[in-house]
Amino acid sequence: MKQKKIYDYAVDENVELFVLIKSADVRIAKNGKKFIAFNFSDSSGEISAKFWDASEEDIANFEPGKIVFLKGKREVYQNNPQIKIYHMRQAATDEPANPELFVKKAPLSKDDMEKEINQALFEITNPNWNRVVRFLLHEHHDAFFSFPAAKKNHHAFDGGLAYHTLSMLRLAHSIARQYSDIINAPLLYAGTILHDLGKTIELSGPIATRYTLEGNLIGHIIIIDEEIVKACQQLKIDLDSEDMILLRHMILAHHGLLEYGSPVRPHLLEAEVLHQIDELDASIQMLRGTLAHTEPGQFSERIFGMDGRNFYRPEGNIQSDE
């Protein structure tokens, strides 16, 4: 009999399954007692839960990255899916133990994503941009094709960083063809491939994803800009050339607004396009994941990364690669 996953269970149905603790935040309840705010994960997605009156032993036992056997009930609280915990314990030595089996994976294989991204490298015809992109992809290869693109909001799954980059590359190709008379396509492709590469240092990986010290204190935008600088030094490329100033601007401006972390707003056509396709792809991915777990004819949970809005799922089937 096939083992049921988190989202195979209906609302108000009792659950019994193995899950990965993706995150476990210790908090203080109104009564002054500690509780643990969990995010559990398996290959069907993530769901939150609260473990009330947590002892110090519970806090030590139920850490991120561990697999537990969970008994409870799937519920909806304030329009958000969650699990009401009845009982949980660590997995025994003869039970499932590989965390990689409990994380969601990109819809495409890593080999297929790598082939398509490598093909795009031939379209970066500017030699300086091409050398820098190839150098940095080689330096961060394994992490780039396995890391998520975020801790929670969008593309937060194994291979999510490469999948997000590839999705944006496909959008960039369409836009470059539509506006071929004005867009510098090689610059747009180079910026697209590099824009989030700093997340290989900002984040810890696909299992129990957390922000690293560099991620918390510096952030992926500045991290990858520094990586570009170091690459130019090793490749003996002039950092003061217009080529490199344009490429660095693409990275530094891709969040669009200063309050969203960009040191500078976009002042190149290609930088504005990069920002817009980044927003578009992230938004669609957040909606895809949320609507996949929303009943037809109902509104979704509120999506933090989209200003707390909820979205209606019309009657009928929604195709999803999630």
NUGU-688337 format. One line per field, with one value per residue: chain; x, y, z of N, C-alpha, C in turn. Coordinates in pm, whole numbers. Example, Ala and Ser with C-alpha at 12.3 -4.5 7.8 and 13.67 -1.06 7.14 Angstrom:
BEGIN
kette	c(A, A)
nu	c(1319, 1285)
nv	c(-569, -225)
nw	c(780, 708)
cau	c(1230, 1367)
cav	c(-450, -106)
caw	c(780, 714)
cu	c(1320, 1290)
cv	c(-330, 3)
cw	c(780, 787)
end
This chain:
BEGIN
kette	c(A, A, A, A, A, A, A, A, A, A, A, A, A, A, A, A, A, A, A, A, A, A, A, A, A, A, A, A, A, A, A, A, A, A, A, A, A, A, A, A, A, A, A, A, A, A, A, A, A, A, A, A, A, A, A, A, A, A, A, A, A, A, A, A, A, A, A, A, A, A, A, A, A, A, A, A, A, A, A, A, A, A, A, A, A, A, A, A, A, A, A, A, A, A, A, A, A, A, A, A, A, A, A, A, A, A, A, A, A, A, A, A, A, A, A, A, A, A, A, A, A, A, A, A, A, A, A, A, A, A, A, A, A, A, A, A, A, A, A, A, A, A, A, A, A, A, A, A, A, A, A, A, A, A, A, A, A, A, A, A, A, A, A, A, A, A, A, A, A, A, A, A, A, A, A, A, A, A, A, A, A, A, A, A, A, A, A, A, A, A, A, A, A, A, A, A, A, A, A, A, A, A, A, A, A, A, A, A, A, A, A, A, A, A, A, A, A, A, A, A, A, A, A, A, A, A, A, A, A, A, A, A, A, A, A, A, A, A, A, A, A, A, A, A, A, A, A, A, A, A, A, A, A, A, A, A, A, A, A, A, A, A, A, A, A, A, A, A, A, A, A, A, A, A, A, A, A, A, A, A, A, A, A, A, A, A, A, A, A, A, A, A, A, A, A, A, A, A, A, A, A, A, A, A, A, A, A, A, A, A, A, A, A, A, A, A, A, A, A, A, A, A)
nu	c(85, 56, 238, 84, 110, 166, -19, -196, -384, -711, -877, -949, -900, -744, -393, -109, 218, 557, 767, 982, 1147, 1145, 1175, 1204, 1096, 1142, 917, 742, 443, 125, 72, 316, 461, 683, 662, 682, 709, 652, 761, 672, 782, 742, 765, 544, 506, 507, 393, 253, 272, 192, 358, 264, 344, 616, 887, 1228, 1359, 1198, 1251, 1521, 1512, 1353, 1467, 1549, 1594, 1570, 1397, 1067, 804, 474, 167, -159, -395, -510, -579, -744, -648, -735, -757, -526, -339, -270, -124, -271, -113, -107, 67, 420, 731, 1085, 1219, 1287, 1585, 1551, 1368, 1249, 1520, 1658, 1688, 1663, 1460, 1237, 1199, 1070, 1113, 1258, 1063, 1197, 1474, 1808, 2007, 1873, 1811, 2065, 2169, 2005, 2059, 2333, 2330, 2232, 2451, 2606, 2482, 2556, 2733, 2916, 3249, 3364, 3148, 3065, 3286, 3296, 3043, 3058, 3278, 3183, 2957, 3084, 3233, 3032, 2881, 2764, 2607, 2441, 2273, 2133, 2039, 1765, 1567, 1481, 1411, 1147, 933, 924, 1000, 1110, 1252, 1435, 1672, 1548, 1668, 1814, 1598, 1429, 1602, 1624, 1355, 1327, 1517, 1389, 1170, 1318, 1430, 1198, 1115, 1339, 1333, 1093, 1148, 1375, 1505, 1596, 1676, 1962, 2044, 2251, 2349, 2118, 2076, 2311, 2290, 2056, 2129, 2319, 2192, 2078, 2274, 2427, 2282, 2373, 2554, 2425, 2219, 2166, 2119, 1907, 1797, 1633, 1645, 1821, 1923, 2256, 2537, 2661, 2448, 2252, 2381, 2494, 2376, 2239, 2262, 2478, 2671, 2699, 2781, 3032, 3150, 3161, 3346, 3575, 3600, 3662, 3910, 4064, 4039, 4155, 4011, 3907, 3773, 3678, 3580, 3317, 3161, 3174, 3074, 2812, 2718, 2744, 2564, 2325, 2295, 2299, 2071, 1850, 1639, 1482, 1371, 1495, 1410, 1359, 1601, 1782, 2081, 2078, 1842, 1695, 1861, 1906, 1768, 1773, 1818, 1581, 1403, 1503, 1444, 1162, 1095, 1193, 1025, 782, 817, 866, 625, 432, 517, 476, 197, 126, 210, 51, -219, -237, -293, -539, -887, -1109, -1321, -1276, -1104, -753, -498, -355, -89, 222, 443, 318, 203, 29, -208, -494, -597, -839, -941, -1066, -1353, -1282, -999, -661, -363, -49, 301, 400)
nv	c(-120, 221, 475, 741, 1093, 1425, 1607, 1432, 1375, 1459, 1759, 1765, 1497, 1227, 1192, 987, 958, 967, 1247, 1520, 1746, 2060, 2319, 2454, 2655, 2794, 2934, 3167, 3118, 3283, 3208, 3193, 2962, 2753, 2686, 2499, 2608, 2445, 2359, 2108, 1865, 1680, 1494, 1601, 1858, 2136, 2191, 2361, 2344, 2342, 2275, 2241, 2351, 2269, 2079, 2108, 1882, 1803, 2016, 1974, 1723, 1747, 1876, 2085, 1913, 1655, 1339, 1250, 1050, 1119, 1176, 1300, 1552, 1679, 2016, 2337, 2659, 2987, 3006, 2883, 2589, 2335, 2113, 1950, 1840, 1523, 1329, 1278, 1134, 1063, 912, 563, 355, 162, 271, 511, 720, 894, 1224, 1343, 1215, 1338, 1592, 1834, 1830, 1983, 2018, 1939, 1732, 1750, 1713, 1771, 2042, 2150, 2102, 2269, 2523, 2537, 2545, 2799, 2950, 2976, 3176, 3404, 3622, 3821, 3827, 3880, 3874, 3615, 3460, 3521, 3429, 3152, 3083, 3134, 2969, 2723, 2734, 2725, 2506, 2251, 2330, 2519, 2365, 2216, 2361, 2539, 2822, 2991, 3022, 2979, 3112, 3112, 2868, 2694, 2442, 2135, 2188, 2416, 2666, 2650, 2582, 2806, 2994, 2887, 2902, 3179, 3235, 3129, 3303, 3536, 3483, 3486, 3753, 3890, 3816, 3933, 4203, 4257, 4465, 4643, 4533, 4416, 4113, 3920, 4044, 4043, 3765, 3687, 3831, 3716, 3446, 3482, 3625, 3528, 3367, 3404, 3292, 3042, 3074, 3232, 3072, 2754, 2511, 2245, 2087, 2135, 2421, 2718, 3056, 3147, 3282, 3475, 3512, 3630, 3865, 3989, 3917, 3790, 3947, 4130, 3941, 3792, 3995, 4049, 3804, 3824, 4029, 3902, 3697, 3843, 3943, 3708, 3621, 3822, 4040, 4364, 4545, 4803, 4839, 4912, 4691, 4526, 4694, 4727, 4459, 4415, 4606, 4492, 4281, 4413, 4566, 4403, 4348, 4566, 4775, 4994, 4941, 4674, 4556, 4607, 4773, 4974, 5122, 4991, 5107, 5047, 4923, 4642, 4567, 4647, 4474, 4228, 4250, 4256, 4004, 3838, 3899, 3817, 3538, 3441, 3512, 3362, 3105, 3100, 3123, 2893, 2684, 2737, 2738, 2478, 2341, 2429, 2409, 2372, 2646, 2781, 3024, 3075, 3027, 3314, 3476, 3541, 3647, 3789, 4032, 3950, 3876, 3671, 3415, 3323, 3000, 2893, 2688, 2366, 2205, 2273, 2281, 2167, 2159, 2106)
nw	c(0, -87, 78, 241, 181, 320, 196, 89, 270, 376, 488, 832, 859, 1028, 1070, 1010, 976, 846, 868, 774, 988, 897, 990, 1323, 1550, 1860, 2082, 2301, 2471, 2552, 2810, 2920, 2884, 2694, 2343, 2034, 1709, 1426, 1093, 892, 651, 349, 41, -82, -2, 234, 574, 853, 1216, 1568, 1868, 2178, 2515, 2537, 2653, 2774, 2694, 2476, 2302, 2251, 2131, 1900, 1653, 1366, 1057, 1146, 1126, 1200, 1343, 1302, 1459, 1422, 1324, 1020, 968, 921, 992, 1038, 764, 681, 608, 848, 1095, 1364, 1642, 1785, 1880, 1866, 1766, 1749, 1455, 1448, 1437, 1240, 1072, 820, 724, 563, 493, 241, 111, 195, 108, -115, -466, -760, -1061, -1290, -1386, -1250, -1440, -1681, -1639, -1620, -1877, -2035, -1931, -1977, -2254, -2296, -2231, -2459, -2589, -2465, -2585, -2540, -2452, -2197, -2013, -2059, -1975, -1701, -1609, -1672, -1512, -1249, -1234, -1248, -1011, -814, -871, -770, -548, -671, -835, -651, -432, -270, -389, -199, 155, 231, 78, -228, -478, -291, -266, -326, -573, -650, -690, -933, -1097, -1078, -1192, -1451, -1536, -1544, -1741, -1966, -1985, -2028, -2279, -2441, -2411, -2506, -2774, -2852, -2823, -2980, -3106, -2920, -2675, -2504, -2538, -2458, -2222, -2063, -2034, -1903, -1662, -1564, -1514, -1314, -1110, -866, -766, -541, -339, -291, -97, 84, 186, 358, 233, 89, 291, 589, 563, 630, 703, 652, 842, 677, 504, 667, 752, 531, 277, -35, -264, -238, -184, -428, -595, -486, -548, -826, -851, -744, -931, -1164, -1091, -1078, -1341, -1473, -1577, -1657, -1404, -1412, -1660, -1897, -1956, -1722, -1527, -1614, -1591, -1314, -1222, -1306, -1125, -874, -885, -904, -725, -742, -570, -314, -54, -69, -69, -274, -353, -537, -763, -1069, -1358, -1614, -1916, -1943, -1679, -1557, -1688, -1597, -1322, -1336, -1453, -1258, -1041, -1157, -1207, -948, -821, -965, -901, -623, -621, -765, -592, -367, -463, -548, -319, -248, -227, -507, -588, -355, -145, -120, 136, 300, 134, 232, 91, -106, -30, 167, 46, -43, -276, -520, -617, -908, -1000, -1129, -1283, -1191, -1351, -1240, -1178, -938)
cau	c(0, 135, 240, 22, 189, 95, -133, -291, -487, -813, -899, -1015, -863, -630, -272, -1, 319, 691, 793, 1107, 1133, 1211, 1214, 1149, 1122, 1095, 851, 677, 298, 70, 77, 455, 526, 745, 607, 764, 639, 716, 724, 702, 798, 768, 777, 423, 509, 530, 276, 293, 212, 237, 378, 244, 405, 736, 990, 1364, 1388, 1131, 1324, 1646, 1484, 1284, 1544, 1543, 1675, 1538, 1274, 982, 675, 377, 23, -234, -510, -495, -679, -726, -658, -728, -743, -395, -332, -180, -145, -287, -28, -148, 187, 530, 854, 1191, 1220, 1378, 1699, 1506, 1264, 1307, 1624, 1722, 1610, 1641, 1334, 1127, 1196, 1014, 1219, 1223, 991, 1291, 1595, 1924, 2076, 1800, 1827, 2203, 2183, 1940, 2132, 2460, 2304, 2216, 2582, 2657, 2416, 2621, 2839, 3019, 3347, 3385, 3033, 3065, 3391, 3257, 2930, 3108, 3366, 3106, 2876, 3174, 3269, 2917, 2801, 2684, 2507, 2346, 2176, 2064, 1984, 1639, 1582, 1438, 1385, 1006, 831, 912, 1101, 1177, 1265, 1562, 1683, 1464, 1748, 1838, 1469, 1390, 1690, 1586, 1225, 1353, 1585, 1288, 1101, 1413, 1439, 1076, 1115, 1447, 1286, 986, 1205, 1512, 1566, 1639, 1731, 2092, 2011, 2358, 2353, 2002, 2097, 2418, 2233, 1957, 2196, 2396, 2125, 2054, 2379, 2474, 2205, 2452, 2628, 2326, 2137, 2242, 2093, 1766, 1751, 1623, 1706, 1833, 2016, 2390, 2580, 2676, 2316, 2184, 2451, 2538, 2271, 2286, 2294, 2616, 2757, 2733, 2862, 3170, 3199, 3194, 3472, 3684, 3616, 3733, 4050, 4129, 4037, 4224, 3915, 3907, 3651, 3632, 3525, 3171, 3103, 3158, 2985, 2675, 2682, 2727, 2439, 2215, 2283, 2272, 1941, 1744, 1523, 1398, 1352, 1593, 1353, 1360, 1737, 1872, 2158, 2046, 1728, 1736, 1884, 1927, 1651, 1788, 1804, 1438, 1343, 1544, 1363, 1023, 1077, 1217, 900, 678, 839, 848, 482, 361, 554, 405, 57, 115, 219, -62, -345, -238, -347, -664, -1001, -1180, -1433, -1238, -989, -632, -440, -289, 48, 306, 528, 237, 133, -75, -333, -533, -639, -950, -920, -1193, -1393, -1212, -865, -546, -244, 65, 415, 445)
cav	c(0, 342, 559, 871, 1212, 1528, 1665, 1328, 1372, 1562, 1840, 1695, 1355, 1193, 1162, 909, 954, 1018, 1378, 1588, 1876, 2159, 2426, 2438, 2781, 2792, 3061, 3174, 3137, 3385, 3158, 3193, 2835, 2743, 2596, 2491, 2629, 2356, 2334, 1970, 1852, 1557, 1524, 1668, 1998, 2171, 2230, 2409, 2282, 2395, 2175, 2323, 2311, 2193, 2069, 2124, 1757, 1811, 2113, 1910, 1606, 1779, 1982, 2082, 1812, 1521, 1275, 1208, 988, 1217, 1147, 1422, 1574, 1794, 2118, 2469, 2764, 3118, 2978, 2824, 2447, 2302, 1985, 1946, 1729, 1437, 1265, 1263, 1075, 1049, 787, 462, 324, 76, 345, 604, 802, 982, 1348, 1379, 1155, 1413, 1730, 1851, 1845, 2057, 1935, 1890, 1671, 1839, 1697, 1846, 2186, 2188, 2104, 2387, 2643, 2537, 2587, 2945, 3013, 3007, 3298, 3518, 3639, 3909, 3734, 3905, 3822, 3470, 3402, 3536, 3339, 3014, 3068, 3128, 2847, 2613, 2747, 2697, 2411, 2153, 2401, 2585, 2269, 2143, 2452, 2608, 2964, 3066, 2937, 2944, 3168, 3063, 2772, 2649, 2296, 2085, 2226, 2533, 2779, 2629, 2582, 2947, 3057, 2838, 2960, 3317, 3234, 3107, 3431, 3631, 3452, 3534, 3900, 3935, 3800, 4030, 4339, 4234, 4587, 4732, 4461, 4350, 3979, 3858, 4103, 3994, 3624, 3679, 3877, 3618, 3328, 3516, 3715, 3465, 3269, 3427, 3212, 2923, 3112, 3291, 2966, 2637, 2394, 2208, 2016, 2227, 2543, 2834, 3158, 3141, 3410, 3568, 3541, 3723, 3992, 4050, 3897, 3728, 4046, 4175, 3822, 3757, 4105, 4023, 3690, 3875, 4103, 3805, 3628, 3933, 3949, 3584, 3609, 3941, 4122, 4500, 4575, 4937, 4842, 4927, 4556, 4475, 4784, 4691, 4330, 4432, 4679, 4396, 4206, 4501, 4631, 4310, 4352, 4675, 4886, 4997, 4878, 4530, 4505, 4647, 4894, 5075, 5086, 4965, 5220, 4990, 4850, 4500, 4551, 4655, 4348, 4124, 4266, 4221, 3859, 3777, 3913, 3736, 3395, 3413, 3522, 3248, 2985, 3105, 3093, 2752, 2600, 2761, 2696, 2332, 2289, 2501, 2341, 2451, 2724, 2840, 3113, 3017, 3095, 3440, 3452, 3646, 3708, 3866, 4134, 3889, 3852, 3534, 3403, 3231, 2892, 2866, 2548, 2304, 2156, 2358, 2201, 2209, 2068, 2098)
caw	c(0, -99, 197, 216, 208, 396, 127, 50, 374, 366, 608, 943, 859, 1113, 993, 1069, 870, 873, 808, 808, 1054, 812, 1082, 1458, 1620, 1999, 2115, 2432, 2462, 2642, 2948, 2964, 2856, 2562, 2242, 1913, 1582, 1330, 955, 853, 507, 275, -102, -129, 38, 374, 651, 985, 1334, 1697, 1974, 2298, 2643, 2503, 2756, 2722, 2624, 2347, 2220, 2211, 2047, 1775, 1589, 1220, 990, 1197, 1078, 1311, 1314, 1349, 1465, 1445, 1236, 930, 996, 862, 1095, 974, 621, 655, 643, 957, 1161, 1510, 1685, 1895, 1934, 1771, 1820, 1651, 1380, 1501, 1348, 1129, 1001, 722, 787, 466, 480, 101, 67, 255, 57, -248, -567, -881, -1159, -1390, -1330, -1249, -1568, -1784, -1614, -1651, -2023, -2092, -1888, -2050, -2391, -2294, -2219, -2593, -2635, -2400, -2684, -2488, -2392, -2054, -1939, -2075, -1890, -1560, -1582, -1671, -1396, -1124, -1236, -1214, -868, -726, -949, -695, -469, -761, -887, -544, -331, -299, -419, -81, 271, 242, -9, -366, -520, -167, -276, -380, -713, -675, -738, -1076, -1167, -1085, -1291, -1584, -1569, -1581, -1870, -2070, -1999, -2087, -2422, -2507, -2413, -2594, -2912, -2877, -2829, -3025, -3156, -2813, -2559, -2513, -2491, -2380, -2088, -1989, -2001, -1802, -1535, -1518, -1458, -1195, -1016, -734, -738, -405, -244, -257, 24, 176, 244, 405, 152, 80, 411, 704, 511, 718, 655, 711, 899, 565, 452, 757, 772, 405, 179, -159, -368, -217, -192, -566, -649, -442, -625, -959, -836, -729, -1058, -1255, -1049, -1118, -1487, -1524, -1651, -1603, -1330, -1443, -1795, -1899, -1951, -1586, -1452, -1653, -1533, -1170, -1201, -1322, -999, -761, -899, -944, -636, -788, -475, -205, 65, -90, -58, -382, -322, -638, -846, -1208, -1448, -1747, -1965, -1912, -1533, -1528, -1735, -1503, -1200, -1361, -1472, -1128, -967, -1221, -1185, -805, -789, -1022, -825, -495, -648, -806, -474, -277, -524, -557, -193, -224, -288, -609, -535, -227, -143, -63, 251, 267, 91, 292, -11, -200, 49, 251, -27, -75, -416, -545, -714, -976, -1016, -1239, -1250, -1215, -1377, -1158, -1177, -800)
cu	c(88, 123, 182, 118, 102, -32, -222, -406, -584, -819, -987, -988, -743, -511, -178, 104, 454, 709, 931, 1073, 1213, 1258, 1144, 1188, 1060, 1042, 787, 529, 252, 75, 221, 530, 580, 662, 698, 674, 714, 673, 769, 705, 799, 764, 653, 420, 535, 398, 322, 219, 268, 246, 377, 313, 528, 837, 1127, 1407, 1324, 1209, 1453, 1623, 1433, 1349, 1528, 1639, 1647, 1407, 1197, 859, 568, 236, -51, -354, -480, -611, -654, -746, -635, -693, -607, -395, -234, -214, -166, -215, -93, -25, 293, 651, 959, 1180, 1324, 1484, 1657, 1393, 1329, 1402, 1690, 1640, 1579, 1511, 1214, 1127, 1140, 1127, 1166, 1153, 1080, 1412, 1711, 2001, 2007, 1815, 1967, 2224, 2124, 2012, 2266, 2442, 2292, 2350, 2639, 2595, 2470, 2748, 2945, 3122, 3369, 3270, 3033, 3166, 3352, 3144, 2978, 3194, 3284, 3012, 2961, 3207, 3156, 2827, 2708, 2573, 2400, 2238, 2104, 1995, 1844, 1668, 1542, 1417, 1240, 921, 821, 1030, 1182, 1185, 1400, 1568, 1607, 1542, 1773, 1707, 1417, 1472, 1651, 1451, 1242, 1425, 1486, 1207, 1191, 1427, 1317, 1076, 1222, 1407, 1181, 1043, 1352, 1583, 1627, 1707, 1867, 2074, 2125, 2369, 2237, 2022, 2205, 2365, 2134, 2025, 2265, 2313, 2107, 2164, 2438, 2398, 2274, 2539, 2532, 2248, 2222, 2222, 1947, 1711, 1751, 1689, 1705, 1925, 2149, 2423, 2597, 2540, 2242, 2249, 2491, 2430, 2323, 2322, 2439, 2712, 2796, 2809, 3008, 3230, 3236, 3327, 3590, 3708, 3694, 3881, 4125, 4139, 4107, 4134, 3906, 3772, 3593, 3577, 3373, 3103, 3073, 3071, 2840, 2631, 2659, 2599, 2319, 2189, 2235, 2132, 1825, 1628, 1436, 1390, 1455, 1540, 1343, 1501, 1831, 1948, 2129, 1924, 1773, 1748, 1930, 1798, 1657, 1775, 1657, 1367, 1377, 1462, 1220, 1004, 1107, 1089, 792, 695, 819, 700, 404, 392, 485, 258, 36, 116, 100, -193, -353, -298, -474, -778, -1066, -1301, -1402, -1122, -871, -601, -380, -141, 135, 386, 452, 143, 19, -206, -364, -593, -745, -909, -1054, -1225, -1324, -1067, -760, -426, -129, 177, 472, 424)
cv	c(124, 428, 697, 983, 1317, 1573, 1561, 1321, 1488, 1642, 1763, 1544, 1335, 1151, 1077, 892, 1001, 1150, 1427, 1717, 1977, 2278, 2403, 2561, 2776, 2931, 3052, 3203, 3243, 3341, 3148, 3064, 2832, 2650, 2601, 2511, 2552, 2388, 2193, 1961, 1706, 1592, 1592, 1815, 2016, 2210, 2267, 2333, 2348, 2279, 2251, 2263, 2224, 2197, 2094, 1997, 1755, 1902, 2052, 1796, 1642, 1900, 1974, 1980, 1671, 1472, 1224, 1135, 1071, 1158, 1276, 1430, 1694, 1889, 2242, 2571, 2898, 3104, 2920, 2676, 2423, 2163, 2009, 1821, 1654, 1377, 1265, 1207, 1072, 914, 692, 428, 240, 142, 446, 704, 901, 1109, 1385, 1321, 1239, 1560, 1729, 1878, 1923, 1964, 1878, 1829, 1771, 1831, 1778, 1997, 2232, 2195, 2231, 2516, 2650, 2582, 2739, 3017, 3052, 3135, 3423, 3545, 3740, 3824, 3756, 3849, 3669, 3405, 3408, 3439, 3194, 2988, 3049, 3008, 2725, 2615, 2700, 2590, 2325, 2221, 2464, 2489, 2189, 2236, 2501, 2754, 3051, 2968, 2891, 2987, 3104, 2972, 2719, 2497, 2261, 2115, 2351, 2652, 2766, 2636, 2725, 3019, 3015, 2895, 3105, 3327, 3215, 3234, 3534, 3608, 3507, 3686, 3954, 3920, 3905, 4171, 4332, 4361, 4673, 4661, 4399, 4210, 3913, 3914, 4052, 3848, 3609, 3722, 3778, 3499, 3361, 3577, 3655, 3368, 3285, 3348, 3080, 2948, 3168, 3184, 2843, 2514, 2354, 2138, 2114, 2361, 2654, 2935, 3142, 3275, 3515, 3609, 3643, 3861, 4062, 4038, 3859, 3829, 4092, 4058, 3794, 3871, 4088, 3905, 3732, 3950, 4006, 3729, 3714, 3942, 3824, 3570, 3726, 4020, 4258, 4530, 4711, 4949, 4855, 4791, 4512, 4564, 4753, 4559, 4343, 4508, 4585, 4323, 4298, 4562, 4533, 4298, 4475, 4796, 4878, 4923, 4726, 4474, 4543, 4773, 5008, 5027, 5064, 5094, 5174, 4920, 4705, 4473, 4558, 4527, 4235, 4130, 4218, 4070, 3783, 3782, 3821, 3589, 3357, 3414, 3402, 3121, 2983, 3069, 2947, 2661, 2614, 2709, 2545, 2269, 2363, 2431, 2430, 2521, 2790, 2938, 3044, 3081, 3227, 3413, 3569, 3720, 3787, 3959, 4077, 3866, 3702, 3532, 3296, 3125, 2861, 2718, 2489, 2275, 2262, 2268, 2255, 2108, 2055, 1956)
cw	c(0, 28, 164, 256, 278, 325, 60, 151, 354, 495, 705, 944, 952, 1027, 1077, 961, 921, 800, 850, 881, 972, 895, 1215, 1539, 1759, 2033, 2253, 2414, 2562, 2788, 3002, 2937, 2713, 2471, 2120, 1792, 1474, 1187, 923, 701, 465, 128, -160, -92, 186, 441, 792, 1095, 1459, 1797, 2107, 2420, 2621, 2617, 2692, 2647, 2486, 2252, 2167, 2113, 1908, 1707, 1437, 1161, 1037, 1138, 1199, 1257, 1382, 1347, 1497, 1353, 1147, 949, 909, 973, 1028, 827, 583, 692, 757, 1010, 1311, 1559, 1802, 1963, 1825, 1841, 1710, 1581, 1441, 1395, 1228, 1049, 905, 786, 690, 446, 335, 46, 110, 214, -84, -346, -687, -981, -1268, -1322, -1336, -1381, -1677, -1764, -1653, -1802, -2082, -2053, -1960, -2195, -2400, -2284, -2355, -2649, -2564, -2481, -2642, -2413, -2243, -1970, -1945, -1981, -1743, -1525, -1576, -1548, -1268, -1120, -1201, -1065, -777, -785, -865, -615, -558, -807, -778, -443, -371, -335, -300, 34, 273, 123, -147, -401, -401, -165, -336, -530, -749, -731, -888, -1154, -1183, -1191, -1432, -1628, -1615, -1715, -1985, -2093, -2068, -2238, -2498, -2519, -2506, -2741, -2947, -2897, -2874, -3071, -3046, -2696, -2594, -2453, -2413, -2238, -2003, -1947, -1893, -1666, -1477, -1451, -1326, -1082, -876, -694, -598, -300, -211, -133, 129, 251, 276, 319, 158, 203, 528, 670, 614, 651, 729, 774, 790, 508, 536, 758, 642, 297, 41, -267, -357, -230, -336, -634, -610, -519, -768, -954, -827, -860, -1157, -1219, -1094, -1270, -1555, -1621, -1581, -1536, -1364, -1585, -1789, -1892, -1808, -1500, -1486, -1589, -1383, -1139, -1213, -1191, -886, -766, -910, -847, -660, -699, -364, -82, 52, -100, -169, -341, -418, -717, -990, -1290, -1585, -1788, -1924, -1762, -1493, -1572, -1639, -1375, -1223, -1381, -1343, -1045, -1025, -1190, -1039, -769, -842, -944, -689, -514, -685, -683, -383, -335, -540, -432, -152, -296, -394, -548, -402, -247, -74, 72, 206, 238, 137, 186, -115, -123, 132, 180, -35, -215, -430, -647, -780, -980, -1138, -1199, -1280, -1235, -1294, -1172, -1038, -747)
end
